[in-house]
Amino acid sequence: MTGIKRNLAAKIRLLLKQFPVVAILGPRQAGKTTLAKQIGADWLYIDLEKPSDYDRVSHDPQFFFQQHQQHVLIDEAQEYPELFRVLRGVIDQNREQKGRYLLTGSSSPELLEKVSESLAGRVALVELGTLKANEYYGQPLSSFYGLFSTKLDRARIPTTLAPLSSEQMQRIWLKGGYPEPVLQGDEGFYQQWMDNYHSTYINRDIARLFPRLNKVAYRRFLTTLSKLSGTILNKRDIASAIEVSEGTIKEYLSIADGTFLWRQLPSFEKNIVKSVIKMPKGYIRDTGLLHHLLQIADLESLLADPIVGKSFEAFAIEEIIKGLQATTVTNWRPHYYRTRNRAEIDLILEGPFGVLPIEIKYGANTRLRELAALSEFIKEHALSFGMLVNQSDEVVWLTSHIVQIPIGWL
């Protein structure tokens, strides 16, 4: 795992030249520590989940940082919330010095709250997800993402990329991107690892963060959530099925999103022509974990399961988001779109580059009538083009405004 090159590495090195602190957030076991150690190879390493390191810092944090004013890597920083207040004072003594501290954190609810309170303007936040397909196969990040560096221009869509094959993409789609189990290449170990990860997430991480949480109800919630991945959620129906309150379901969704297990997509509401659904849509971020929760162990079972379309949609969206996160593009947001008349678009990217609607289909061939909502959205918003992502093997303009992009090119 130490030899895997992560797309975010170059961005983090750049941010360390611009900010005193960089914090790497993401789910447990996604490779945050490995990446941080690669970047700060000769830095002092502190693991706040290790009792001796925790005591070393917490006993007298001001003295610790007086002795170590730069090049310190602090793992699982949320374990010691007081850390952020002390860091602020240390940084403010020399605001011009950059690249001093590298933090990692697996708990977004705690870490983000403390960072926003204490380190605003002093820290750059980056999110590291599970492995993107190109990382797993040792390939560079696709030049496709250069499309977003300026205003969207159809003439800049690359057509000479060296794509990954559909077979390669299907493996990472099925197994997901948690580095340790997928790189091991042992099916028995993979299943055991995923079992342990699921259990540890609930019994240790969630129990520590939310000690009053009903673990039995939350476990049932995750099972239900996996079956609803990729859909617009009705919190009232979920609450009834699990026998908890609607307010509890809202809290559970916040927890799942905040601990990087679930991604919640907001509705794209900037449509003055049609009435749109404003309820959020979401999905289990890592499709390997999704398939494990649904007891889908092989590709044949996946392709025969009703979840296949929603699963591929989640996989494609995460591939695109991970790619954009590795660029220097800022202030962009992902959305979904659905009208009261059931016209739906799976992903809409909005940022300084403009607006890009993307429809996702898991097959290799897509009929034009399936793209009616995409065509109409492009016309209504006067966009130059939109995209279809599927498992085809070539870039093709299906209409004058819709380009087909194979998933392996992303």
C-alpha positions as a Markdown table, in Angstrom:
| # | Residue | x | y | z |
|---|---|---|---|---|
| 1 | Met | 0.0 | 0.0 | 0.0 |
| 2 | Thr | 2.9 | 2.4 | 0.7 |
| 3 | Gly | 3.8 | 2.4 | -3.0 |
| 4 | Ile | 0.4 | 3.5 | -4.2 |
| 5 | Lys | 0.5 | 7.0 | -5.7 |
| 6 | Arg | -2.5 | 9.1 | -4.6 |
| 7 | Asn | -3.9 | 11.8 | -6.9 |
| 8 | Leu | -4.1 | 14.3 | -4.0 |
| 9 | Ala | -0.4 | 14.2 | -3.2 |
| 10 | Ala | 0.5 | 17.0 | -5.6 |
| 11 | Lys | -2.3 | 19.2 | -4.4 |
| 12 | Ile | -1.4 | 18.7 | -0.7 |
| 13 | Arg | 2.2 | 19.6 | -1.4 |
| 14 | Leu | 1.0 | 22.8 | -3.1 |
| 15 | Leu | -1.3 | 23.7 | -0.2 |
| 16 | Leu | 1.6 | 23.3 | 2.3 |
| 17 | Lys | 3.3 | 26.1 | 0.4 |
| 18 | Gln | 0.2 | 28.3 | 0.9 |
| 19 | Phe | -1.1 | 27.5 | 4.4 |
| 20 | Pro | 0.5 | 26.8 | 7.8 |
| 21 | Val | -1.7 | 23.7 | 8.3 |
| 22 | Val | -3.2 | 21.2 | 5.9 |
| 23 | Ala | -5.8 | 18.7 | 7.2 |
| 24 | Ile | -6.6 | 15.5 | 5.4 |
| 25 | Leu | -10.1 | 14.2 | 6.1 |
| 26 | Gly | -11.7 | 11.0 | 5.1 |
| 27 | Pro | -13.1 | 7.6 | 6.1 |
| 28 | Arg | -11.0 | 5.3 | 8.2 |
| 29 | Gln | -8.7 | 3.0 | 6.3 |
| 30 | Ala | -8.8 | 5.1 | 3.2 |
| 31 | Gly | -5.0 | 5.7 | 3.3 |
| 32 | Lys | -4.7 | 9.1 | 5.0 |
| 33 | Thr | -1.8 | 8.1 | 7.2 |
| 34 | Thr | 0.1 | 6.5 | 4.4 |
| 35 | Leu | -0.3 | 9.5 | 2.2 |
| 36 | Ala | 0.6 | 11.9 | 5.0 |
| 37 | Lys | 3.8 | 9.9 | 5.8 |
| 38 | Gln | 4.7 | 10.0 | 2.1 |
| 39 | Ile | 4.4 | 13.7 | 2.0 |
| 40 | Gly | 6.0 | 14.4 | 5.4 |
| 41 | Ala | 8.5 | 11.5 | 5.2 |
| 42 | Asp | 11.0 | 13.2 | 7.6 |
| 43 | Trp | 8.5 | 14.9 | 9.8 |
| 44 | Leu | 7.8 | 14.1 | 13.5 |
| 45 | Tyr | 4.9 | 11.6 | 13.5 |
| 46 | Ile | 2.3 | 11.8 | 16.4 |
| 47 | Asp | -0.5 | 9.3 | 16.5 |
| 48 | Leu | -3.2 | 10.6 | 19.0 |
| 49 | Glu | -4.8 | 7.1 | 19.1 |
| 50 | Lys | -1.5 | 5.9 | 20.7 |
| 51 | Pro | -1.6 | 6.5 | 24.5 |
| 52 | Ser | 2.0 | 7.5 | 24.8 |
| 53 | Asp | 1.7 | 10.0 | 21.9 |
| 54 | Tyr | -1.6 | 11.4 | 23.3 |
| 55 | Asp | 0.0 | 11.9 | 26.7 |
| 56 | Arg | 3.1 | 13.5 | 25.1 |
| 57 | Val | 0.9 | 16.2 | 23.5 |
| 58 | Ser | -1.9 | 16.6 | 26.0 |
| 59 | His | 0.2 | 16.8 | 29.2 |
| 60 | Asp | 1.5 | 20.3 | 28.2 |
| 61 | Pro | 0.5 | 21.1 | 24.6 |
| 62 | Gln | 1.9 | 24.6 | 24.7 |
| 63 | Phe | 5.3 | 23.2 | 25.7 |
| 64 | Phe | 5.1 | 20.5 | 23.0 |
| 65 | Phe | 4.5 | 23.1 | 20.2 |
| 66 | Gln | 7.2 | 25.4 | 21.5 |
| 67 | Gln | 9.6 | 22.5 | 21.0 |
| 68 | His | 8.1 | 21.5 | 17.7 |
| 69 | Gln | 7.1 | 24.6 | 15.7 |
| 70 | Gln | 7.1 | 23.0 | 12.3 |
| 71 | His | 7.1 | 19.7 | 10.3 |
| 72 | Val | 4.8 | 17.8 | 12.6 |
| 73 | Leu | 2.4 | 15.2 | 11.3 |
| 74 | Ile | -0.5 | 14.6 | 13.8 |
| 75 | Asp | -2.7 | 11.5 | 13.0 |
| 76 | Glu | -6.3 | 11.3 | 14.1 |
| 77 | Ala | -6.3 | 14.9 | 15.3 |
| 78 | Gln | -9.9 | 14.9 | 16.5 |
| 79 | Glu | -8.9 | 12.7 | 19.4 |
| 80 | Tyr | -7.6 | 15.8 | 21.2 |
| 81 | Pro | -10.0 | 18.7 | 20.5 |
| 82 | Glu | -7.9 | 21.1 | 22.6 |
| 83 | Leu | -5.2 | 20.7 | 20.0 |
| 84 | Phe | -6.8 | 23.2 | 17.6 |
| 85 | Arg | -7.1 | 26.1 | 20.1 |
| 86 | Val | -3.4 | 25.7 | 21.0 |
| 87 | Leu | -2.4 | 25.4 | 17.4 |
| 88 | Arg | -4.1 | 28.7 | 16.6 |
| 89 | Gly | -1.8 | 30.5 | 19.1 |
| 90 | Val | 1.3 | 28.8 | 17.8 |
| 91 | Ile | 0.5 | 29.7 | 14.2 |
| 92 | Asp | -0.4 | 33.3 | 15.0 |
| 93 | Gln | 3.0 | 33.9 | 16.4 |
| 94 | Asn | 4.3 | 33.5 | 12.9 |
| 95 | Arg | 1.5 | 33.7 | 10.4 |
| 96 | Glu | 3.8 | 34.0 | 7.4 |
| 97 | Gln | 5.5 | 30.6 | 7.9 |
| 98 | Lys | 3.8 | 27.9 | 5.7 |
| 99 | Gly | 3.9 | 24.2 | 5.7 |
| 100 | Arg | 4.2 | 23.7 | 9.4 |
| 101 | Tyr | 1.7 | 21.0 | 10.4 |
| 102 | Leu | -0.1 | 18.2 | 8.6 |
| 103 | Leu | -3.2 | 16.7 | 10.3 |
| 104 | Thr | -5.4 | 13.8 | 9.5 |
| 105 | Gly | -8.9 | 13.1 | 10.8 |
| 106 | Ser | -11.5 | 10.4 | 10.3 |
| 107 | Ser | -14.3 | 12.2 | 12.1 |
| 108 | Ser | -15.7 | 15.1 | 10.1 |
| 109 | Pro | -18.3 | 16.2 | 12.7 |
| 110 | Glu | -15.7 | 16.9 | 15.4 |
| 111 | Leu | -12.8 | 17.9 | 13.3 |
| 112 | Leu | -14.7 | 20.4 | 11.1 |
| 113 | Glu | -16.3 | 22.1 | 14.1 |
| 114 | Lys | -13.0 | 22.6 | 15.8 |
| 115 | Val | -11.2 | 23.7 | 12.7 |
| 116 | Ser | -13.9 | 26.3 | 11.9 |
| 117 | Glu | -13.8 | 27.6 | 15.4 |
| 118 | Ser | -10.0 | 27.8 | 15.8 |
| 119 | Leu | -8.1 | 27.5 | 12.5 |
| 120 | Ala | -10.3 | 29.4 | 10.0 |
| 121 | Gly | -8.0 | 31.0 | 7.5 |
| 122 | Arg | -5.0 | 29.1 | 8.7 |
| 123 | Val | -5.8 | 25.6 | 7.4 |
| 124 | Ala | -6.6 | 24.0 | 4.1 |
| 125 | Leu | -8.9 | 21.0 | 4.1 |
| 126 | Val | -8.7 | 18.2 | 1.6 |
| 127 | Glu | -10.8 | 15.1 | 1.5 |
| 128 | Leu | -9.3 | 11.7 | 0.7 |
| 129 | Gly | -11.7 | 9.0 | -0.4 |
| 130 | Thr | -11.0 | 5.4 | -1.0 |
| 131 | Leu | -8.9 | 4.5 | -4.1 |
| 132 | Lys | -9.9 | 5.9 | -7.4 |
| 133 | Ala | -9.6 | 3.5 | -10.3 |
| 134 | Asn | -6.5 | 5.1 | -11.8 |
| 135 | Glu | -4.7 | 4.9 | -8.4 |
| 136 | Tyr | -5.5 | 1.2 | -8.0 |
| 137 | Tyr | -4.1 | 0.4 | -11.5 |
| 138 | Gly | -1.1 | 2.7 | -11.1 |
| 139 | Gln | -2.1 | 5.2 | -13.8 |
| 140 | Pro | -1.9 | 9.0 | -13.7 |
| 141 | Leu | -5.0 | 11.0 | -13.2 |
| 142 | Ser | -6.9 | 11.4 | -16.4 |
| 143 | Ser | -6.3 | 14.7 | -18.3 |
| 144 | Phe | -10.1 | 14.8 | -18.6 |
| 145 | Tyr | -10.2 | 16.9 | -15.4 |
| 146 | Gly | -8.2 | 19.7 | -17.1 |
| 147 | Leu | -11.6 | 20.5 | -18.7 |
| 148 | Phe | -12.6 | 22.2 | -15.5 |
| 149 | Ser | -9.6 | 24.5 | -15.2 |
| 150 | Thr | -11.4 | 27.2 | -17.2 |
| 151 | Lys | -14.8 | 27.9 | -18.5 |
| 152 | Leu | -16.3 | 24.7 | -20.1 |
| 153 | Asp | -15.4 | 24.4 | -23.7 |
| 154 | Arg | -16.5 | 21.5 | -25.9 |
| 155 | Ala | -13.4 | 21.9 | -28.0 |
| 156 | Arg | -11.3 | 21.0 | -24.9 |
| 157 | Ile | -12.9 | 17.6 | -24.3 |
| 158 | Pro | -9.9 | 15.2 | -24.7 |
| 159 | Thr | -10.4 | 12.4 | -27.3 |
| 160 | Thr | -6.9 | 10.8 | -27.1 |
| 161 | Leu | -6.8 | 9.5 | -23.6 |
| 162 | Ala | -5.4 | 6.0 | -22.7 |
| 163 | Pro | -8.5 | 4.7 | -20.9 |
| 164 | Leu | -8.9 | 1.8 | -18.5 |
| 165 | Ser | -10.9 | -1.1 | -19.9 |
| 166 | Ser | -14.5 | -1.9 | -18.9 |
| 167 | Glu | -13.2 | -5.1 | -17.3 |
| 168 | Gln | -10.7 | -3.1 | -15.2 |
| 169 | Met | -13.4 | -0.6 | -14.1 |
| 170 | Gln | -15.8 | -3.4 | -13.2 |
| 171 | Arg | -13.4 | -4.9 | -10.7 |
| 172 | Ile | -13.0 | -1.6 | -8.8 |
| 173 | Trp | -16.7 | -1.0 | -9.1 |
| 174 | Leu | -17.5 | -4.4 | -7.6 |
| 175 | Lys | -14.8 | -4.4 | -4.8 |
| 176 | Gly | -14.6 | -0.7 | -4.0 |
| 177 | Gly | -11.5 | 1.2 | -3.1 |
| 178 | Tyr | -10.5 | 0.5 | 0.5 |
| 179 | Pro | -6.7 | 0.0 | -0.1 |
| 180 | Glu | -5.9 | -2.9 | 2.2 |
| 181 | Pro | -8.5 | -5.5 | 1.2 |
| 182 | Val | -8.5 | -4.7 | -2.6 |
| 183 | Leu | -4.7 | -4.7 | -2.9 |
| 184 | Gln | -4.3 | -7.9 | -1.0 |
| 185 | Gly | -6.1 | -9.8 | -3.8 |
| 186 | Asp | -7.4 | -12.5 | -1.4 |
| 187 | Glu | -11.2 | -13.0 | -1.5 |
| 188 | Gly | -11.4 | -14.6 | 1.9 |
| 189 | Phe | -9.3 | -11.8 | 3.5 |
| 190 | Tyr | -11.5 | -9.2 | 1.6 |
| 191 | Gln | -14.7 | -10.6 | 3.1 |
| 192 | Gln | -13.3 | -10.8 | 6.6 |
| 193 | Trp | -11.8 | -7.3 | 6.4 |
| 194 | Met | -15.2 | -5.8 | 5.2 |
| 195 | Asp | -17.0 | -7.6 | 8.1 |
| 196 | Asn | -14.5 | -6.2 | 10.6 |
| 197 | Tyr | -14.7 | -2.7 | 9.1 |
| 198 | His | -18.5 | -2.6 | 9.3 |
| 199 | Ser | -18.4 | -3.9 | 12.9 |
| 200 | Thr | -15.6 | -1.5 | 14.0 |
| 201 | Tyr | -17.3 | 1.5 | 12.4 |
| 202 | Ile | -20.4 | 0.9 | 14.5 |
| 203 | Asn | -19.0 | -0.6 | 17.7 |
| 204 | Arg | -15.9 | 1.6 | 18.1 |
| 205 | Asp | -16.0 | 4.8 | 16.0 |
| 206 | Ile | -19.7 | 5.6 | 16.2 |
| 207 | Ala | -20.0 | 4.4 | 19.8 |
| 208 | Arg | -17.1 | 6.7 | 20.8 |
| 209 | Leu | -18.4 | 9.7 | 18.9 |
| 210 | Phe | -22.0 | 9.3 | 19.9 |
| 211 | Pro | -22.1 | 7.3 | 23.2 |
| 212 | Arg | -25.9 | 7.7 | 23.5 |
| 213 | Leu | -26.6 | 6.3 | 20.1 |
| 214 | Asn | -28.7 | 3.1 | 19.8 |
| 215 | Lys | -26.3 | 0.9 | 18.0 |
| 216 | Val | -28.9 | -1.7 | 17.2 |
| 217 | Ala | -31.2 | 0.8 | 15.5 |
| 218 | Tyr | -28.2 | 2.5 | 13.7 |
| 219 | Arg | -27.1 | -0.9 | 12.4 |
| 220 | Arg | -30.6 | -1.5 | 11.0 |
| 221 | Phe | -30.5 | 2.0 | 9.6 |
| 222 | Leu | -27.3 | 1.2 | 7.6 |
| 223 | Thr | -28.9 | -2.0 | 6.2 |
| 224 | Thr | -31.9 | 0.0 | 5.1 |
| 225 | Leu | -29.8 | 2.8 | 3.8 |
| 226 | Ser | -27.8 | 0.4 | 1.6 |
| 227 | Lys | -31.0 | -0.8 | -0.1 |
| 228 | Leu | -32.0 | 2.8 | -0.7 |
| 229 | Ser | -28.6 | 3.9 | -2.0 |
| 230 | Gly | -29.0 | 6.2 | -5.1 |
| 231 | Thr | -32.5 | 7.2 | -4.3 |
| 232 | Ile | -34.4 | 10.2 | -3.0 |
| 233 | Leu | -35.0 | 9.4 | 0.7 |
| 234 | Asn | -38.3 | 9.6 | 2.5 |
| 235 | Lys | -37.2 | 10.0 | 6.1 |
| 236 | Arg | -40.7 | 9.3 | 7.4 |
| 237 | Asp | -40.9 | 5.9 | 5.6 |
| 238 | Ile | -37.4 | 4.9 | 6.9 |
| 239 | Ala | -38.3 | 6.0 | 10.4 |
| 240 | Ser | -41.4 | 3.8 | 10.3 |
| 241 | Ala | -39.5 | 0.8 | 9.0 |
| 242 | Ile | -36.8 | 1.1 | 11.8 |
| 243 | Glu | -39.3 | 2.1 | 14.4 |
| 244 | Val | -37.6 | 5.4 | 15.4 |
| 245 | Ser | -38.6 | 9.0 | 15.0 |
| 246 | Glu | -38.1 | 11.0 | 11.8 |
| 247 | Gly | -35.8 | 13.3 | 13.8 |
| 248 | Thr | -33.6 | 10.3 | 14.6 |
| 249 | Ile | -33.4 | 9.4 | 11.0 |
| 250 | Lys | -32.3 | 12.9 | 10.2 |
| 251 | Glu | -29.6 | 12.6 | 12.9 |
| 252 | Tyr | -28.5 | 9.2 | 11.5 |
| 253 | Leu | -28.1 | 10.6 | 8.0 |
| 254 | Ser | -26.0 | 13.4 | 9.4 |
| 255 | Ile | -23.8 | 10.9 | 11.2 |
| 256 | Ala | -23.4 | 8.7 | 8.1 |
| 257 | Asp | -22.6 | 11.7 | 5.9 |
| 258 | Gly | -20.2 | 13.2 | 8.5 |
| 259 | Thr | -18.2 | 10.0 | 8.9 |
| 260 | Phe | -17.8 | 9.8 | 5.1 |
| 261 | Leu | -19.8 | 6.6 | 4.7 |
| 262 | Trp | -22.7 | 8.3 | 2.9 |
| 263 | Arg | -22.7 | 11.2 | 0.4 |
| 264 | Gln | -25.7 | 13.4 | 0.3 |
| 265 | Leu | -26.3 | 15.3 | -2.9 |
| 266 | Pro | -28.4 | 18.5 | -2.7 |
| 267 | Ser | -31.0 | 19.2 | -5.3 |
| 268 | Phe | -30.1 | 21.6 | -8.2 |
| 269 | Glu | -32.8 | 24.2 | -7.7 |
| 270 | Lys | -31.8 | 27.0 | -10.1 |
| 271 | Asn | -34.5 | 26.2 | -12.6 |
| 272 | Ile | -37.0 | 29.0 | -13.1 |
| 273 | Val | -39.0 | 26.9 | -15.7 |
| 274 | Lys | -39.9 | 23.8 | -13.8 |
| 275 | Ser | -40.9 | 22.7 | -10.3 |
| 276 | Val | -38.0 | 20.6 | -8.9 |
| 277 | Ile | -37.8 | 18.0 | -6.1 |
| 278 | Lys | -35.9 | 19.6 | -3.3 |
| 279 | Met | -35.4 | 16.6 | -1.1 |
| 280 | Pro | -31.7 | 15.4 | -0.9 |
| 281 | Lys | -30.5 | 12.3 | -2.6 |
| 282 | Gly | -27.6 | 10.1 | -1.5 |
| 283 | Tyr | -25.7 | 6.9 | -1.8 |
| 284 | Ile | -23.1 | 4.8 | 0.0 |
| 285 | Arg | -19.8 | 6.3 | -1.1 |
| 286 | Asp | -17.7 | 3.1 | -1.6 |
| 287 | Thr | -19.5 | 0.6 | -3.8 |
| 288 | Gly | -17.4 | -2.3 | -2.3 |
| 289 | Leu | -18.9 | -1.5 | 1.1 |
| 290 | Leu | -22.4 | -1.1 | -0.5 |
| 291 | His | -22.1 | -4.5 | -2.1 |
| 292 | His | -20.9 | -6.1 | 1.1 |
| 293 | Leu | -23.8 | -4.7 | 3.0 |
| 294 | Leu | -26.1 | -6.1 | 0.3 |
| 295 | Gln | -24.3 | -9.5 | 0.3 |
| 296 | Ile | -23.3 | -9.1 | -3.4 |
| 297 | Ala | -20.0 | -11.0 | -3.8 |
| 298 | Asp | -19.4 | -11.3 | -7.5 |
| 299 | Leu | -20.0 | -9.4 | -10.8 |
| 300 | Glu | -22.6 | -11.8 | -12.0 |
| 301 | Ser | -24.7 | -11.3 | -8.9 |
| 302 | Leu | -24.3 | -7.6 | -9.2 |
| 303 | Leu | -25.4 | -7.4 | -12.8 |
| 304 | Ala | -28.5 | -9.5 | -11.9 |
| 305 | Asp | -29.4 | -7.3 | -8.9 |
| 306 | Pro | -32.0 | -4.5 | -9.1 |
| 307 | Ile | -29.4 | -2.2 | -7.4 |
| 308 | Val | -27.0 | -2.4 | -10.4 |
| 309 | Gly | -28.0 | 0.9 | -12.1 |
| 310 | Lys | -27.9 | 2.9 | -8.8 |
| 311 | Ser | -24.7 | 1.2 | -7.8 |
| 312 | Phe | -22.9 | 2.1 | -11.1 |
| 313 | Glu | -24.3 | 5.6 | -10.8 |
| 314 | Ala | -22.8 | 6.0 | -7.3 |
| 315 | Phe | -19.5 | 4.6 | -8.6 |
| 316 | Ala | -19.3 | 7.0 | -11.5 |
| 317 | Ile | -20.2 | 10.0 | -9.4 |
| 318 | Glu | -17.5 | 9.2 | -6.9 |
| 319 | Glu | -14.9 | 8.7 | -9.6 |
| 320 | Ile | -15.8 | 12.1 | -11.0 |
| 321 | Ile | -15.8 | 13.8 | -7.6 |
| 322 | Lys | -12.5 | 12.2 | -6.6 |
| 323 | Gly | -11.0 | 13.4 | -9.8 |
| 324 | Leu | -12.2 | 17.0 | -9.2 |
| 325 | Gln | -11.0 | 16.9 | -5.6 |
| 326 | Ala | -7.5 | 16.3 | -6.8 |
| 327 | Thr | -7.4 | 19.4 | -8.9 |
| 328 | Thr | -6.9 | 23.0 | -7.8 |
| 329 | Val | -10.5 | 23.9 | -8.9 |
| 330 | Thr | -12.3 | 25.5 | -5.9 |
| 331 | Asn | -15.8 | 26.5 | -5.0 |
| 332 | Trp | -17.5 | 23.8 | -7.0 |
| 333 | Arg | -20.5 | 21.6 | -5.9 |
| 334 | Pro | -22.2 | 18.4 | -7.1 |
| 335 | His | -26.0 | 18.3 | -7.3 |
| 336 | Tyr | -28.7 | 16.0 | -8.7 |
| 337 | Tyr | -31.8 | 17.2 | -10.5 |
| 338 | Arg | -35.3 | 15.9 | -10.6 |
| 339 | Thr | -38.6 | 17.6 | -11.6 |
| 340 | Arg | -42.1 | 16.9 | -10.3 |
| 341 | Asn | -42.7 | 15.4 | -13.8 |
| 342 | Arg | -39.9 | 12.8 | -13.0 |
| 343 | Ala | -37.3 | 14.3 | -15.4 |
| 344 | Glu | -34.0 | 13.4 | -13.8 |
| 345 | Ile | -30.3 | 14.0 | -14.2 |
| 346 | Asp | -27.9 | 12.0 | -12.1 |
| 347 | Leu | -25.2 | 14.6 | -11.5 |
| 348 | Ile | -24.9 | 18.3 | -12.1 |
| 349 | Leu | -21.5 | 20.0 | -11.5 |
| 350 | Glu | -21.6 | 23.7 | -10.8 |
| 351 | Gly | -18.5 | 25.9 | -10.3 |
| 352 | Pro | -16.3 | 28.6 | -11.8 |
| 353 | Phe | -16.2 | 26.5 | -14.9 |
| 354 | Gly | -20.0 | 26.8 | -15.4 |
| 355 | Val | -22.7 | 24.1 | -15.2 |
| 356 | Leu | -22.2 | 20.6 | -16.5 |
| 357 | Pro | -25.1 | 18.1 | -16.5 |
| 358 | Ile | -24.1 | 14.4 | -16.5 |
| 359 | Glu | -26.3 | 11.4 | -17.1 |
| 360 | Ile | -25.0 | 8.0 | -16.0 |
| 361 | Lys | -26.0 | 4.6 | -17.5 |
| 362 | Tyr | -24.4 | 1.3 | -16.6 |
| 363 | Gly | -24.8 | -0.3 | -20.1 |
| 364 | Ala | -22.5 | 0.2 | -23.1 |
| 365 | Asn | -25.2 | 1.5 | -25.4 |
| 366 | Thr | -27.7 | 4.2 | -24.6 |
| 367 | Arg | -30.8 | 5.2 | -26.7 |
| 368 | Leu | -31.3 | 8.8 | -27.3 |
| 369 | Arg | -34.8 | 8.7 | -25.9 |
| 370 | Glu | -33.2 | 7.9 | -22.5 |
| 371 | Leu | -31.5 | 11.3 | -22.7 |
| 372 | Ala | -34.6 | 13.4 | -23.2 |
| 373 | Ala | -34.2 | 15.1 | -19.7 |
| 374 | Leu | -30.6 | 15.8 | -20.3 |
| 375 | Ser | -31.3 | 17.4 | -23.8 |
| 376 | Glu | -34.1 | 19.5 | -22.3 |
| 377 | Phe | -31.9 | 20.7 | -19.4 |
| 378 | Ile | -29.1 | 21.7 | -21.8 |
| 379 | Lys | -31.6 | 23.7 | -23.9 |
| 380 | Glu | -33.4 | 25.4 | -20.9 |
| 381 | His | -30.1 | 26.5 | -19.4 |
| 382 | Ala | -28.5 | 27.5 | -22.7 |
| 383 | Leu | -25.5 | 25.2 | -22.1 |
| 384 | Ser | -23.0 | 24.3 | -24.8 |
| 385 | Phe | -23.0 | 20.6 | -24.0 |
| 386 | Gly | -23.8 | 17.8 | -21.5 |
| 387 | Met | -22.4 | 14.4 | -20.9 |
| 388 | Leu | -23.4 | 10.8 | -20.9 |
| 389 | Val | -21.1 | 8.4 | -18.9 |
| 390 | Asn | -21.5 | 4.7 | -19.6 |
| 391 | Gln | -19.4 | 1.6 | -20.2 |
| 392 | Ser | -18.9 | 2.2 | -23.9 |
| 393 | Asp | -15.3 | 2.2 | -25.4 |
| 394 | Glu | -15.2 | 5.5 | -27.3 |
| 395 | Val | -15.9 | 9.2 | -27.1 |
| 396 | Val | -18.8 | 10.0 | -29.4 |
| 397 | Trp | -21.0 | 13.0 | -29.9 |
| 398 | Leu | -24.4 | 11.4 | -29.8 |
| 399 | Thr | -26.1 | 14.7 | -30.6 |
| 400 | Ser | -24.8 | 18.2 | -31.3 |
| 401 | His | -25.0 | 18.9 | -27.5 |
| 402 | Ile | -24.4 | 15.5 | -25.8 |
| 403 | Val | -21.0 | 13.7 | -25.7 |
| 404 | Gln | -20.6 | 10.1 | -24.6 |
| 405 | Ile | -17.6 | 9.5 | -22.3 |
| 406 | Pro | -16.6 | 6.0 | -21.3 |
| 407 | Ile | -16.2 | 5.4 | -17.5 |
| 408 | Gly | -12.7 | 4.2 | -18.1 |
| 409 | Trp | -11.7 | 7.7 | -19.4 |
| 410 | Leu | -12.6 | 9.3 | -16.1 |
